[in-house]
C-alpha cells in the first residue's frame, strides 16, 4: 500500500472532528475570534439548534479583502506574532476554526476594516473556497454558517435534540460573557431573544475589574448570587486568583454553576472541581454544590492551553500550587464571612409562611424531608468517640454566663450576666447581630429579637458547628492523638509513590499517621490517628499516594479527620429537646457571632433564619 497525502478538504474535515464537535463548539470559536478582534458588541443568532443557521456579528477591527482568503486556510492566524506557543495572549491561536467550520458546512464571511471604503465577502462550501467579492456592511465581521455538518452526515447522527443544542449554546455564551464584562452579548434562537447581557454601565466603567465582573455575574447568575457572593482575592508565586463564591447556604444540586477562567479563557478542569469541593467540604453535604466564578491569572509559561484543539482544557506546571491557592482563598473568604447565612434562607422561610404557599421541599440550602429524623442518629461506633466528644461538649460550662466573666467564658463584652462597676454600661443584647434571646420553642428553636427583626436558631445545628470548629482548632494545632498498630501494616505501592509518601512522613506524622519506607515500592505504617478508629490502612495510604501524585497534597487524611470530627461534633452537641436557660441561649448566640462558619452546620443546613421586621409586617398586611 502506497503512502499518500490526503486531500486538503479531507484534512480539514478530520480537523473539524476535533475542533467542531457540535454547534456550540463552532459558536465558541467564532465568538472568541470576535473578542480577540476587539469587539464591544457581539450578536449571535441560531436556527434549528445551530444545525440550520449560525450567525455571529461583531464590531471588531475586521479584515481586508487580502486577508479573507488567508483567514480560511489551515493554521493561518494573526495571534502568534513571535511564533511562541508559550506566550499566548489571545483566546484563539491555532488557526483551525474557520477552515474546520467551512469544511463541514456552508460558511460566508463578510468583513470590513474601519479604514476601508467597502466591505468584502468570501464563501466556503464544504471546503471549496470561492472568490473574494465586494459587499455592503459596516465595520466589523459577520460570519454565517448554514447546514452545519451537511458535508459529514455521520456527524449529524450524534447531535442531540434542538433544545439540547440550544442549551449548550446558551452555556457557552454565558461563560464567555462572564469573562468579558465590557462586551455586550445577545443570543437569538429561532427569532426569539434567549440571552442578553449589556456592556457594563458607564458609571461602573471607572470601578475596578472585579466590580464590573460582579455586575456581569449578577446579570447572568441573578441578584441572589450577587447578594450572597463572597469576594475572592489571593496571590501566590505570581499566580493571582480573583472572583466570587457563594455562601455555603446558597448552593445547588449539581456542579454546573461553578465557573473557572484562566487568563480570560473559560475552561473545564477536574483540579478546579476538586479544589472547590475540598474548600466547602466542612459546610455542605455530599449532594450539594456551591456556586462560584473564579478567575485565574497565570504567567504564560506556567500554563499550557495547547492541550486539546478545542482549548477547553489546560495543564498547569504546578497543579498543587494552583489547587492550594484555590482552597486557601475560598476557606479564607468563608472564614471572613463569620456567622453570615444566605438571604435566600429567609426568603424560603417567608415563602413558606405566606398564605396558600406550597411547602418548599427543595430549599436553596438543600433542606427538605431528607433531614427528618436527623436528631435520631445512631450513637458513634468508633471506639473512644463518645469519650472524645465529651471533652469538647461540656454545654453547661460553655453556656454559663454567671460562673465566669465574659472573657473567661469566651464571650463578647455585654454577653455576661451581672454588673461591673468598672466597665461602661453593657450594650443592649438586641444590638448584637443575632440579638437577645426571648424564648425557646419546642426545646429546639431559640427565638431572638434584634433591633429590626427576629432570629430563629436551631440550637443543635448551631452548637454542632461551634463544637466542630473547636475540634478543628485542635487538629490545626497538631494535637492529633495517635494509636499504635499492634502489627505494623505494610502497604505495597509503586516505587515513585512510596518515595513521595516517605518524603512527606513528617507532615503525615503531625496528622497522626506514622509511616516510613520499607524497601523498594512499599511503606510500613506504625501508627494511625486515633480519631479514625478501625481505619482501612491500605485504602487510606493509597488515597494519600494518589493525592500526592496529582495535587502534591495530603488532603485525603485531613478530610477524613475532619469528617470524623464532624460526626463527633454532631453527637457531642446540644440535642434538640433540651431546655436551655435564657443565659445559655444568649451565650450560644454570642459564641455563634464570634465563630467562623457558624451560619451553617456541618451538613450545609442553615443554623438560623433572620426575618426582618418589614418582611414580617408584610405577612400581616401592615405594609
N, C-alpha and C positions, 0 to 999 in steps of 0.2 A: 504494500500500500504506500503510495507516494504522499509525502508531507506537502501540503499546500497552504497558502494564505487564504483565510476566509474572506469573503466579500465584505466590504465596508458596511453595507446595510445589515448583514448578519451580525457583525461585530457589535454594532450599535444596539441591536435587539438583545444580544446577550448582556451587554452592559445595562440595558434598561431593566433587565430582570433583577439586578442588584439595587439599582437606584430608585426605580419607579415600581413599587410594589402594589400600589393602589392609588386612586385619585388623590387621596390626602398626601401621598408622597410627592406627587407632581406639584401640588399646591405649595407644599413646604419649600421645594426647591425654587419655585418661581417667586414666592414672597421673600425668601432670603436674598435672591438676586435684587429685588426691588429695594430691600433695606440697605444692601451694600451700595446701591446706586444713589443713596442719599435721599430717598423719598420721604415726604412728610405726610403723604396720604396714599393708602393702598386700598383699592376697591376690588373685591373678589366676587365672582358670580359662578354658580354651577347649575347644571340641569341634569336630571336623571342620576343623582348621586355622584356626578362628575364623569359618568360614562359618556353622556351626550355632549356636554359642554363644560369647559373650564375657562374662565376669563380672569386675568389678573392685570389691572391697570394701575400705574403709579405715576407720580410727578417727579421722578428722579432725573438724573443728568442725561439719560437717553443715549442712543447710539447713532452714528452717522451711516450713510449708505455704504461706505467702505468697510465698516465694522460688522455689518449684519452677516455677510457670508462667512466671516471668520468665526463669529459667535456660535454658529451651529455646527462647527467642526469639533471633533472629539479632542479633549484636553487643550482647548483654547480658552484662556482666561486672562483677565486683567489684574488678578488679585495676588499674584506671586511675582512682584517686580524684581525681587532678588533671587528667585528660584530656590528659596529656602523653606522647606517644609516644617522647620522648627520655629518659624517666625510667621505664623498665620494670624492675621488681624481681621479677617473677614469671615462671614458665615459660609460663603462658598469659596472654593479654591481648586476643585478637581477638574472643572470644565467638562463635566459629563452630563449635566442635567438637560440642557437644550437639545443636544443630538439624541439623547436617550428618549426624551419625550417625542421628538419628531420621528423617531424610528418606529414607534408603535401606534401613532395616531396621525391626525391631520393638524398641523400647527401653523399659525400665521402670526408673524411678529411685525408690529408697526411701532416705529420709534422715531424720536426727533430730539436733537440737542437744542438747547436754548438759543444757540448762535446760528442755527441753520434756518433757512427760509422756508423749507418744506420738510415734511416727514418722509420716511422711506419704509417700505414693507418687503417682507420675504416670506415665502410659503415653503413648508416641508411636508411631503406626503409620504408616509411610510419610509422615510429615509431619503427620498428623492428631493433634492433641493432645487427650488425654482429660482428665477432671476430676481434681482432687486428692482422694485418698481416705486415710482413716486406715490405719495399718499397724502391725505389731508388729516392732520392731527396736531394737537398741542404738544408742548414739551413733555417729555417722559416716554414711557414704553407701555404698550398694551400687547399682551400675548393671549391668543385664543387657541384652545386645543379642543378639537371636535373628534368624536368617535374614538376615544382613548382605547387602546388595545385592539382596535379592529384588525391591525396587521398581525396580531398574535392571538387568534381566537381562543387558544387554550387558556390564556391568562384570564379571559372573561369568566370562565367557569369557576374561578377561585374567588371572584369578588362576591361580597355579601349583598344583602338587600340594599335598596336605595337609602333606606332610613339608616342602616348601619354605616354606610359610607358617608352619609351626611354628618352623622355624629362624629366620625373620625376626622372629617374636615374641620368641624367646629373646634374640636380639641386641639388640632394643630394651630389654627388661627388664634385661639385663646392663649396658647403658650407663647407664641411669637409676640402677641400684643402685650403680654405681661412684661416681657423683657425690654420693650421699646415704648415707654410711655409717651414719648414726644411725637409718635406717629399715629395718625388716625386710621382706623381699620373699619371696613364694612364687609359684610358677607351676606350675599343674597342666594337663596336656594329656591330654584323654580319660581323666581319672580317675587318671593317674599323675603323680607329682611329677617335674617336669622341671628345676626350678631352685629353690634355696633359699639365701637369704643372710640370716642372722640379724643383728639390730642388734648393733653392736659391744659387746663385753662391758663391764660396768660398770668393770672395772679399767683399761680404756683410755679411758673417757669423760673422765678427768681429763687425759689426754695431749692433745697438740696435734692440730689438724685433720689434719695430714699423717700423723701416726702412725695415726690412725683410717682415713684413706684407704688407707694401705699395708695395714692389716689387711683392709679390704674388698677391695682388689685381690688379696690373697692368697686370699681366699675364692673369687674369681671366676676369676682367671688361674692360680692354683695356687701351691704352695710354691716351685717352681723360679723363678718370676718374682720373688717376694719375696727369695729368696736372691741373685739376680743383678741386682737393680734398683739403679740409682744415684739418689740424691735430687737433684731439680732445684729450684732456687730462684733467682730473679733478679727485679729490679725495674728498670724504666726508664721515666722520664717518666710516673709514675702507673700504669703497667701492671705487674701482678705475675704472674709465671709460677711455678707450683709443680708437683709431681708426681713421677713416677718413670719412668726409662727403662732398658731392659735393656742389659747389656754387649754389645759387638759380637758376641762369640762365642755369645751367646744370641739367636738370630734365627729368622725364619720364612720360608717360601717365598712369602708374599704380604703385602700391607699391611693385611690385615683386623684385625690385632692392634695397630693404632695408634688411640688414642682421644684426642679433643680435646674439652674442655669450656670453654665461655665463660660466665662468671658462673653456673656450675652447670648450664648447658644443653648437652647433647650435640649436637655439630654435625659436619657433614662439610664440610671446606674444602680446596680444592686448594692454597691457600697453606701450610697445615699440612703436607700430604703432601710438598710440595716442600722445605719447610724441614727436615723430618726427614731426607729423602733427602740434602740438602746437608750436614747436620751429620755424617752417617755415611758420606759419600762416600769418605773415606780408609780406611775399615775394612771395607767389605762389597763383595762382588761385586754386579753389577747385578741378579742374580736372587735376592738375599737381602734381607730387610727386617727392621729392628729392631722390638722390642716396646716400646711407650711409652704412658703415660697422663698427659696434661698438662692442667693446669687454669689457664686464663687468667682473671684478674680485671681487667676493663676498665671504666673510668668509663662510665656510661650514655651520655654524649654523644659517646663515641669509637667506638661500635659500633652498627650498625643491625641489629637482629634481626627487622625487619619486611620482609625482602627477599621472602619467599615465605610463603603461608598455612601451609605445613607446618612452618615455623620451623626447618628443618634447615640453613639457610644463613645466614651472617652476612656483613656487609660492614664492614670496619674503615676508619676515617677515614684512618689512616696505615698502610697494609699493609706498607710497607717497614720501619717501626719494629717491628711485630709479628714479621715474619719474622726480622729481625736479632736480636731478643730470643730467639726460639726457638733459632736456630742457635747464637748465642753461649752460651746457657745449657747446651745439650747438649754443645757442644765443651768447655766448662769442666768439666763433670761427667766427661766421658770422659778429660780430661787428669788430673783428680784421681784417677781410678781407677788410674793408673800402669800397671804390668805385669799387673794382675789379669785373669784369664780366668774364664769362667763355670764354675760347678760341674758343669754338665751335660756338659762335655767329659770330665771324669774319670769321670762315671757311664757315658758311652757307651763309654769305653775299658774300664772294668771289666766292662761287659756283654758286650763282645766277647771278653774273656778267660775268662769263666765257661764251664764245660764245656757242650757241646751248644748254645752260644749261636749264633744265626744271625748272619751278617755284617750289620752295620748300615751300609747304603748310604745312609741318609738321616739323617746325623748332625745334631745341632742347630745346628752351625756351618756347615752347607752343604757338608760334605765328601762323599766318595764317589768313585766311579770316574772322575768327570769331572776329577779333579785328577791322574790318572795322566799321566805324560809332561810334567808341569809344568816340570821342570828341563831339558827339551829344547826350550825356546822358541827361536824363531829369533833371531838377533842383531838388535840395533836397526838400523833402516834410515834413521832420521833423520840427516842429515849432522851429524857432530860429536858425536853422542850418546855413542859409546863413549869419546871423549876426555873429555867432561864427566863421565861416570860414573867414569872412572878417578880424577878428582880427589877424589871422595868415597869411593873404595873403600879403598885402602891398608890391606888387612886386617892385615898384619904389624905396622904401626905402631899400629893400633887395639888389637890383641890382646896386644902385648908388655907383660909386667908386670915386666920386669927392666931394660929400657933407660931407664925413667923412673920417677919417683916416682908414687905413687897420684894426687896432684893433677895432675901433669903429664900423665898418661895419661888423665885424666878419669874415674878410678875411685874408688869409695868407699874410705876407710881400711880396711886389712886385706886389700884385694884384691891388693896388690902383693907381689912376691917380695922376699926378703932381709930383714934385720933392721934395726931402727932403735933405737939405744940411748936416744935422747932421747924416744921415744914409748912409751906403755904397750904391753903385750903385745897382739898383734893378736887381734881377735875371731875365734873359730873359724869357718871358712867355712860349716860346717853351720848356723850360727845365722842366716845370711842367708836372706831369703825363698826364693831359688832354690837355696840350698845350695852344696855343694862338688862340683866335677866329679870323677867317679870313672872314667869310661870313655867311649869313643866307639864306637858300633856302626855297622857298615857305612859308615863315613866319612860318616855323615849325621846321626845322632842322638847327642846328648850326654846321658849319664845322670849325674845329680847326686843327692847324698844330703843330705837335710835332717834336722832334729832329730827329726821324726816321720814320715818317709816318703821318697819319691823323686820326682824331677822328670825328665821326658824332654823334651828340647828339640830341635826341628827347627832345625838350625843355619842353613840357608838362609833359612827363613821369618823367623827371629829377626833375623839380620843385615840382611835386606831392610828390615825395619821400622826398624832403627837408622839405616841409610843414608838412608832416606826422610825420617825426622824431621830429620836433619841438613840435608838439602837444603831442606826446608820452612823451616827457620830462616833460610837464606839468602834465600828468597823473602820471608819476613816482614820481613826487614831491608831490603828494597827493592833488593837487589843482583841484579836480573834483567838479564842481558846482552841487548842489542838488536841486531837485524840490519837495516840499512837496505835498503829495496827499490830495485833498480836503476831501476825505473819506478814512481813512486808510483801507488797504485791508488785510483781514485775510486769511491765506493760511493753509489748513488742511494738515498735514503730519503725519508720524508715530512719536511716542514719541522719538525714537532714532534720527531721522532726525532733529526734532525740537531742541533737546538738542545740536546736533552738530552745527546747524546754530547759535543758541543763543551764544554758546561758542566762535564763530568767529565774533561776532557782531562788535567788534572794528575794525577788519580788513576790514569788509564789509563797515563800515561807511567811511573809508578812500577812498573807491572806489565809494562813493556816495549812497550806499544802507543802509538805516537806518531801522533796524528791531529789534524786541525783542520778547521774549517768550510770549505766550498768552494761558496760561493754558496747560494742557497735550496734546501733539500732535498737536500743532499749533503755528504759529508765526504771528505777525501783522507787516505789512510793512507800515512805515510812510513817508519815503522819498525815491526817486529813482534818479539815475544820470540824470541830465537834458539833457545830450547828447543823451540819448536813446529815448527821445520824448515820444510818446504814446506806452509804452512798455507793453507787456503781463506779468504782475507781477507774476501771478500764474506759468506760464511756466518758467520764469527766476528763481524763488525761487526753484522750483522742480529740475531744472537742477543743481543748486548750491548744493542742498541736495544730489543728485546723485554723483556729483563730490567729495564732502566731504566724502561720504561713500566709494568711490572706490579709490580716489587718495589723500584724505586729502588736497584738493586744491580748491581755489575759482577761478580757471582758466576760467570757462564759462563767468563770469561777465567781467573779464579783456579782454577776446576775443571779447565780444560784444562791449565793449567800443572802442577797437582798430579797430573793423570793421567800427563803425560809424566814427571814426577819419579818416579812410581811405577814406570813401565816401566824407567827408567834405574836405579832402585834394585834392581829385580829382576835386571837383567843385571850390575850392578856389585857385587853382594854375594857373600859366600862361597858357593860352589856346593856342592851335595850331592856327595859323593865326594872331598872334600878332607880329608886327615888334619890334625887340629889337635893342638897340644901341650896338655899339661894347663894350662899358664899361659894359653894362648889361650882355652881353654874357660872357665876361671874368669873371665877378663876379659870374655868375652862375657856371662856370667851377670850380672856386676856392672853392665855397661852396660845390660842389659835392666831391671834393678831401678831404674836411675836415669833411664830414658827413658819418657816418657808413651806410652801406647797399645801398649807392646811385647808385650802379651798376645795380639795377633793380627797377622797380616801384612796387606799392603795389599789382599788379596782376601777377608778375613774368616775365613781359616783360623786355628786356634789356633797359636801359636808353641811352646807347651809344654803338657804334661799333668802334673798333680800327683796322685800316688797316695798316700793316707795309709797309714801302716803298718797301722792297724787294718783297712783295706779289703783290703790285700794278705794279711793273716793270714786273713781270711775266705775268700779264694780257696783257701787250702790247708787249710781246716778247723781252723785253730788257734784260732778264736773261735766 
